[in-house]
C-alpha cells in the first residue's frame, strides 16, 4: 500500500525557491564581505605596500653605501645629506604608483631626522594631533616620531597604527638599514573604510529588497520558460490517457528537455502503433474466428437435428467440425506466439552454435511428410562449421515457418531447398521453392500479418507465420527479405551475425 504524504511544491515553486535562496545567500555574502572583511583586507593591502616601499628605500641606502656615497654627515652641527642619494630617493618615490599620499622619515643613529618627505596632510608623525600633549604642533623631531624611531631600532622591523581623537588613522611601517645606521619610517593614512562599510550596510536593506524583487521576477519568468515543455508533456500525457495516441509535443530544444520530448514522442508513436496493432489483431482474429466457429456451430446443429442417425453423413460432418476446431486451435496458437514475440515476452537469448547442424536437425523432421507426399527437401550446407550468434530456439521456429510456407507453395517438381552458406556478415540462410512465385505488387507486404497474395486466396493457414518470422529476425537485428519470379518460385533469405570474439 502506498502511503500518501504531504504534496510537495511544484517544479516552478521549487525553482523560484532555489533562485531566491541563491539570491539571499549572495546578499549575505556581500554583506559579510563589505562589513566584516573589507577593512581588514584593505589594511593588509596598505601595510604590504608600505612594507614594500620601506624595503626599496633600505635597498637604495645599501646600494648607495656600496658605491661609496656618504649619505649624511654632521659638519660643525650642520646636517649634510648627499644630493645624489636625495635625487635617487625622490626618483624612487616618484616611480611608486601604488602609494600616492605618504610620509617618509629617515633618521640616523642619533634619532634625528636626516630626510623627511611630506606628501600627506596632516601627517601624524610630524604634525601631532594624537593628544593634547605639550609638544603638539609641527616638528621633524617630535617626541612621538622619536619614540617610533627608537622602537624601529629596537625591533628592526616594526609596524604601528596611529589613531587620533578626531577619528583619523595612520599606519606606520619601520625598517632598519643593513648596517644599522639609519631607520626608515613610511606612513600613510587609512581611508575611512569603516565608515564606507557602514554606508554599505545602511544601503544593503534597500538594495536587498530591490535585488530580491528582481530575483523573484526573473525566477518566475525563468520557471515559466523552463517548465513549459513539462507542462506540454503533462497535457499530452493526459490526452493519451483519454485515448488520443496521435498527440505529439514540441521537441525543438537541444537540451535534456528536448531529449525528453523526443523520447515522449517516440513513446507516443509506439503506443499508437501498439494500439493500432491491437485493433488490427482484434479485427483480423475476430474475422478469422467467426468462420470456424460458424461452421462448428452449424455442423453441430446439423448432426444434432438431422444426421444423427446417418452414420456416413454424421462422420463427414464431425470430421469437418474436428478440422475447423484444429484450424481454430492453430489460429489461437499463432496469435499467442506472435503476441509473445512482438511484445518482447519471449526474450532473445543469443548463444554460439553451429547453424549447419541446426539446419540438418530441422530438415530431418520433414522426412516423413516428404515421403508421404512424394516431395524432396534438399539440404545444401558446406562441410565446414557455420558458427553464429543467435537464439537457437527462435531461429528453429523461423526455419519451420519458412519451410512450412515453402511446402504450401511447392512446385510441380515437389522440390524445396534449405541452404546455408558463409557470407561477409556471418551466415546466409535461404529457403527456396519452385512454386507459382509472388507478384511484384505483393512483395512489399508479404511479411505483414494476415496478408495473403491473390494466389494464396482460399489456402489453409493462419497468415501469421511470416509475421512471426519477421518479428524474430527484427529482435535479432538480422537482415531478411524475399526474391521471387512469378512462375518460377521464391527464395526467402536472412543473414545471421557471426559470434563475437571470445575474451
FENZI-V342882 format. One record per backbone hydrogen bond with DSSP energy under -0.5 kcal/mol. CO is the residue of the C=O (numbers start at 0). NH is the residue of the N-H. E is the energy in kcal/mol with one decimal. If there is no record, write none. Layout:
CO&NH&E ; CO&NH&E
This chain:
0&2&-0.5 ; 2&4&-0.7 ; 9&13&-2.4 ; 10&14&-2.9 ; 11&15&-2.6 ; 12&16&-2.6 ; 13&17&-2.5 ; 14&18&-2.8 ; 15&19&-2.5 ; 16&20&-2.2 ; 17&21&-2.4 ; 18&22&-2.2 ; 19&23&-2.5 ; 20&24&-2.5 ; 21&25&-2.5 ; 22&26&-2.4 ; 23&27&-2.5 ; 24&28&-2.4 ; 25&29&-2.4 ; 26&30&-2.6 ; 27&31&-2.4 ; 28&32&-2.5 ; 29&33&-2.5 ; 30&34&-2.2 ; 31&35&-2.2 ; 31&36&-1.1 ; 32&37&-1.1 ; 36&40&-2.2 ; 37&41&-2.3 ; 38&42&-2.6 ; 39&43&-2.4 ; 40&44&-1.9 ; 41&45&-2.3 ; 42&46&-2.6 ; 43&47&-2.2 ; 44&48&-2.1 ; 45&49&-2.5 ; 46&50&-2.5 ; 47&51&-2.1 ; 48&52&-2.2 ; 49&53&-2.7 ; 50&54&-2.2 ; 51&55&-1.9 ; 52&56&-2.0 ; 53&57&-2.2 ; 54&58&-2.4 ; 55&59&-2.3 ; 56&60&-2.4 ; 57&61&-2.3 ; 58&62&-2.4 ; 59&63&-2.3 ; 60&64&-2.4 ; 61&65&-2.2 ; 62&66&-1.3 ; 63&68&-2.3 ; 64&67&-1.6 ; 68&70&-0.9 ; 70&81&-2.6 ; 72&74&-0.6 ; 72&79&-3.3 ; 73&75&-0.6 ; 74&77&-1.1 ; 76&78&-0.5 ; 77&74&-3.1 ; 79&72&-2.1 ; 81&85&-2.0 ; 82&86&-2.6 ; 83&87&-2.4 ; 84&88&-2.6 ; 85&89&-2.2 ; 86&90&-2.4 ; 87&91&-2.4 ; 88&92&-2.4 ; 89&93&-2.4 ; 90&94&-1.7 ; 92&95&-0.8 ; 94&96&-0.6 ; 99&101&-0.6 ; 101&118&-1.7 ; 102&186&-2.8 ; 103&116&-2.7 ; 104&184&-3.1 ; 105&113&-3.2 ; 105&114&-1.7 ; 106&182&-2.2 ; 107&110&-1.9 ; 111&107&-2.1 ; 114&105&-2.8 ; 115&117&-0.5 ; 116&103&-2.4 ; 116&118&-0.7 ; 121&123&-0.6 ; 122&126&-2.5 ; 124&144&-0.5 ; 125&138&-2.3 ; 127&136&-0.8 ; 128&164&-0.6 ; 130&132&-1.4 ; 132&135&-1.3 ; 136&127&-1.1 ; 138&141&-0.7 ; 141&145&-2.3 ; 142&146&-2.1 ; 143&147&-1.4 ; 144&148&-2.5 ; 145&149&-2.4 ; 146&150&-2.2 ; 147&151&-2.4 ; 148&152&-2.3 ; 149&153&-2.1 ; 150&154&-1.9 ; 151&155&-3.0 ; 154&156&-1.5 ; 155&175&-1.0 ; 157&173&-3.6 ; 159&171&-3.5 ; 161&169&-2.4 ; 163&166&-1.6 ; 167&163&-2.2 ; 168&189&-2.3 ; 169&161&-4.3 ; 170&187&-1.7 ; 171&159&-2.6 ; 172&185&-2.5 ; 173&157&-2.1 ; 174&183&-3.2 ; 176&179&-1.3 ; 181&176&-2.9 ; 182&106&-2.2 ; 183&174&-2.3 ; 184&104&-3.0 ; 185&172&-2.7 ; 186&102&-2.7 ; 187&170&-2.2 ; 188&190&-0.6 ; 190&192&-3.3 ; 191&195&-1.9 ; 192&196&-2.9 ; 193&197&-2.2 ; 194&198&-2.4 ; 195&199&-2.3 ; 196&200&-2.3 ; 197&201&-2.3 ; 198&202&-2.1 ; 199&203&-1.5 ; 200&204&-0.7 ; 202&206&-2.5 ; 203&207&-3.4 ; 204&208&-2.3 ; 205&209&-2.2 ; 206&210&-3.0 ; 207&211&-2.9 ; 208&212&-2.4 ; 209&213&-2.6 ; 210&214&-2.8 ; 211&215&-2.5 ; 212&216&-2.3 ; 213&217&-2.8 ; 214&218&-2.9 ; 215&219&-2.5 ; 216&220&-2.4 ; 217&221&-2.9 ; 218&222&-2.9 ; 219&223&-2.2 ; 220&224&-2.3 ; 221&225&-3.2 ; 222&226&-2.5 ; 223&227&-0.6 ; 226&230&-2.5 ; 227&231&-2.6 ; 228&232&-2.5 ; 229&233&-2.3 ; 230&234&-2.6 ; 231&235&-2.5 ; 232&236&-2.5 ; 233&237&-2.0 ; 234&238&-1.9 ; 235&239&-2.3 ; 236&240&-2.2 ; 237&241&-1.1 ; 238&243&-2.4 ; 239&242&-1.6 ; 242&244&-1.3 ; 243&246&-0.9 ; 254&258&-2.3 ; 255&259&-2.4 ; 256&260&-2.4 ; 257&261&-2.3 ; 258&262&-2.5 ; 259&263&-2.5 ; 260&264&-2.6 ; 261&265&-2.5 ; 262&266&-2.6 ; 263&267&-3.0 ; 264&268&-2.4 ; 265&269&-2.4 ; 266&270&-2.9 ; 267&271&-2.7 ; 268&272&-2.5 ; 269&273&-2.9 ; 270&274&-2.8 ; 271&275&-2.5 ; 272&276&-2.7 ; 273&277&-2.6 ; 274&278&-2.5 ; 275&279&-3.0 ; 276&280&-3.0 ; 277&281&-2.7 ; 278&282&-2.6 ; 279&283&-3.2 ; 280&284&-3.2 ; 281&285&-2.6 ; 282&286&-1.8 ; 283&287&-2.8 ; 284&288&-3.1 ; 285&289&-1.6 ; 286&290&-1.0 ; 287&291&-1.0 ; 288&292&-2.1 ; 289&293&-2.4 ; 290&294&-2.4 ; 291&295&-3.0 ; 292&296&-2.6 ; 293&297&-2.8 ; 294&298&-2.9 ; 295&299&-2.3 ; 296&300&-2.4 ; 297&301&-1.9 ; 298&302&-2.7 ; 299&303&-2.1 ; 300&304&-2.7 ; 301&305&-3.1 ; 301&306&-1.8 ; 308&310&-1.0 ; 309&313&-2.8 ; 310&314&-2.9 ; 311&315&-2.1 ; 312&316&-2.5 ; 313&317&-2.7 ; 314&318&-2.4 ; 315&319&-1.7 ; 316&320&-2.1 ; 317&321&-2.6 ; 318&322&-2.8 ; 319&323&-2.6 ; 320&324&-2.2 ; 321&325&-2.5 ; 322&326&-2.6 ; 323&327&-2.5 ; 324&328&-2.5 ; 325&329&-2.7 ; 326&330&-2.3 ; 327&331&-2.4 ; 328&332&-2.5 ; 329&333&-2.4 ; 330&334&-2.5 ; 331&335&-2.4 ; 332&336&-2.3 ; 333&337&-2.8 ; 334&338&-2.4 ; 335&339&-2.2 ; 336&340&-2.2 ; 337&341&-2.7 ; 338&342&-2.0 ; 339&343&-0.8 ; 339&344&-1.1 ; 339&345&-1.7 ; 344&346&-1.0 ; 346&348&-0.6 ; 347&349&-0.5 ; 350&389&-2.0 ; 352&354&-0.7 ; 352&387&-2.6 ; 353&357&-1.7 ; 354&358&-2.5 ; 355&359&-1.9 ; 356&360&-2.2 ; 357&361&-2.6 ; 358&362&-2.3 ; 359&363&-1.4 ; 360&364&-0.7 ; 361&364&-1.0 ; 362&365&-1.6 ; 363&366&-1.3 ; 365&369&-2.0 ; 366&370&-2.5 ; 367&371&-2.3 ; 368&372&-1.6 ; 369&373&-1.4 ; 369&374&-2.1 ; 375&377&-0.7 ; 375&415&-2.3 ; 377&379&-0.6 ; 377&417&-3.1 ; 378&380&-0.6 ; 379&419&-2.4 ; 384&386&-0.5 ; 385&354&-3.3 ; 387&352&-1.8 ; 387&389&-0.5 ; 389&350&-2.9 ; 389&391&-0.8 ; 390&394&-2.4 ; 391&395&-2.4 ; 392&396&-1.9 ; 393&397&-2.3 ; 394&398&-2.4 ; 395&399&-2.2 ; 396&400&-2.0 ; 397&401&-2.4 ; 398&402&-2.9 ; 399&403&-2.6 ; 400&404&-2.2 ; 401&405&-2.0 ; 402&406&-2.2 ; 403&407&-1.7 ; 404&408&-0.8 ; 405&408&-0.5 ; 406&409&-1.2 ; 410&413&-1.6 ; 413&375&-3.0 ; 414&433&-0.7 ; 415&377&-2.1 ; 416&418&-0.5 ; 416&431&-2.4 ; 417&379&-2.7 ; 418&429&-3.0 ; 419&381&-0.6 ; 420&427&-3.1 ; 424&497&-1.6 ; 425&422&-1.8 ; 426&495&-3.4 ; 427&420&-2.1 ; 428&493&-2.0 ; 429&418&-3.0 ; 430&491&-2.5 ; 431&416&-2.6 ; 432&489&-0.8 ; 435&486&-3.4 ; 438&441&-1.2 ; 438&442&-1.0 ; 439&443&-0.5 ; 441&444&-1.3 ; 442&445&-1.2 ; 444&447&-1.7 ; 447&450&-1.4 ; 452&455&-1.4 ; 453&456&-1.0 ; 455&458&-2.4 ; 462&449&-2.4 ; 463&467&-2.5 ; 464&468&-2.1 ; 465&469&-2.5 ; 466&470&-2.2 ; 467&471&-2.1 ; 468&472&-2.3 ; 469&473&-2.4 ; 470&474&-2.0 ; 471&475&-1.6 ; 472&476&-1.3 ; 472&477&-2.3 ; 478&494&-2.2 ; 480&492&-2.3 ; 482&490&-3.0 ; 484&487&-2.6 ; 484&488&-1.3 ; 488&484&-2.1 ; 489&432&-2.4 ; 490&482&-2.4 ; 491&430&-2.6 ; 492&480&-2.1 ; 493&428&-3.0 ; 494&478&-0.5 ; 495&426&-2.0 ; 496&388&-2.0
